[in-house]
């Protein structure tokens, strides 16, 4: 696959672009290999057969085998079904597949994202506020003005 990239870019005189494209192609290939190996290790750790996981994920045995060997890159939907079959976080698979950027673990973020009573907009606003406080270095918010009470 990278040979074709070299052929296209070699005669253009812009070697930096060719190298960047080559590197991106290589990273995608590594992500596919990594996700397959990760799925296989999780499946074996859970003592689930290839056939059982394929059935749970709604894919064929050969397709899942190809994913595990790094020959196929599954869609986000298939990754979600695989995660469900393995009883692991779909987010972990998305990160391994390069679909999501890895984010630091946080009990607060996890709790907000898991709350079924909040809309997606509310979750995003809460997380934005939380991040802004974290970026301030944990300093408390400015005090609100005191109200004057009549005696």
C-alpha positions in Angstrom: 0.0 0.0 0.0 2.8 2.4 0.8 4.6 1.6 -2.4 1.8 3.3 -4.4 2.2 6.3 -2.2 5.9 6.4 -2.9 5.3 6.2 -6.7 2.8 9.0 -6.7 5.0 11.4 -4.6 8.5 10.5 -5.8 8.4 12.5 -8.9 6.8 15.6 -7.5 9.8 17.0 -5.6 7.8 17.4 -2.4 9.3 14.7 -0.3 7.9 16.0 3.0 4.3 15.5 1.8 5.1 12.0 0.6 6.7 11.1 3.9 3.7 12.5 5.8 1.2 10.4 3.7 3.4 7.3 4.1 3.5 7.8 7.9 -0.3 8.3 8.0 -0.8 5.1 6.0 1.6 3.2 8.3 -0.3 4.5 11.4 -3.6 3.4 10.1 -2.1 -0.1 9.4 -0.7 -0.2 13.0 -4.1 0.8 14.4 -5.8 -2.0 12.5 -3.2 -4.5 13.8 -3.4 -3.2 17.3 -7.2 -3.3 17.5 -7.2 -6.9 16.2 -4.6 -8.0 18.7 -6.5 -6.2 21.5 -9.8 -7.8 20.6 -8.2 -11.2 20.5 -6.5 -10.7 23.9 -9.7 -9.4 25.5 -11.7 -12.4 24.0 -9.2 -14.9 25.2 -9.1 -13.3 28.6 -12.8 -13.5 28.9 -12.7 -17.1 27.7 -15.1 -16.4 24.9 -14.6 -18.4 21.7 -14.3 -16.7 18.3 -17.6 -18.2 17.3 -19.4 -17.0 20.4 -18.1 -13.4 20.0 -18.9 -13.4 16.3 -22.5 -14.4 17.1 -22.8 -11.8 19.9 -21.4 -9.1 17.6 -23.6 -10.1 14.7 -20.7 -10.8 12.3 -19.4 -13.9 10.6 -16.6 -16.0 12.1 -14.3 -15.4 9.1 -14.8 -11.6 9.4 -14.0 -11.5 13.1 -11.0 -13.7 12.5 -9.8 -11.2 9.8 -10.3 -8.3 12.3 -8.2 -10.1 14.9 -5.4 -10.8 12.4 -5.4 -7.1 11.3 -6.7 -7.8 7.8 -9.9 -5.8 8.3 -10.7 -2.5 10.1 -14.1 -2.8 11.7 -16.6 0.1 11.7 -17.5 2.0 14.9 -20.8 0.1 14.9 -19.1 -3.3 14.8 -16.6 -2.2 17.5 -19.6 -1.3 19.7 -21.1 -4.8 19.2 -17.8 -6.5 19.9 -17.4 -4.4 23.0 -20.8 -5.4 24.1 -20.0 -9.1 23.5 -16.8 -8.8 25.5 -18.5 -6.7 28.2 -15.8 -4.0 27.9 -16.0 -0.3 27.2 -16.7 0.6 23.5 -14.6 3.7 24.1 -11.6 1.6 24.9 -12.0 -0.1 21.5 -12.5 3.3 19.7 -9.3 4.6 21.2 -7.4 1.5 20.1 -8.9 1.7 16.6 -7.9 5.4 16.4 -11.5 6.6 16.2 -11.2 8.5 19.4 -8.3 10.3 21.1 -7.3 8.8 24.4 -8.5 11.0 27.3 -7.3 10.7 30.9 -9.5 8.7 33.2 -11.7 10.7 35.5 -14.4 9.6 37.8 -16.2 12.9 37.3 -16.2 12.7 33.5 -17.3 9.0 33.6 -20.1 9.8 36.0 -21.4 12.7 33.9 -21.2 10.7 30.7 -23.0 7.7 32.3 -25.9 9.8 33.8 -29.0 8.8 31.8 -31.0 11.8 33.1 -28.8 14.3 31.4 -29.1 15.3 27.7 -26.0 15.3 25.5 -26.0 19.1 25.6 -26.2 19.1 29.4 -23.3 16.6 29.6 -21.2 18.7 27.3 -21.8 21.9 29.2 -21.0 20.2 32.6 -17.8 18.8 31.2 -16.8 22.2 29.7 -17.3 23.9 33.1 -15.4 21.1 34.8 -12.5 21.4 32.4 -12.4 25.2 32.9 -12.1 24.7 36.6 -9.4 22.1 36.2 -7.4 24.4 33.9 -7.5 27.1 36.6 -5.5 24.8 38.7 -8.2 23.9 41.1 -8.7 27.4 42.5 -12.2 28.0 43.8 -14.6 30.1 41.8 -14.9 33.8 42.8 -17.3 34.3 45.7 -20.7 35.7 44.9 -21.7 39.1 46.3 -23.3 38.9 49.7 -26.9 40.0 50.0 -27.9 42.6 52.5 -30.4 41.3 55.0 -32.8 43.6 56.7 -33.0 43.4 60.4 
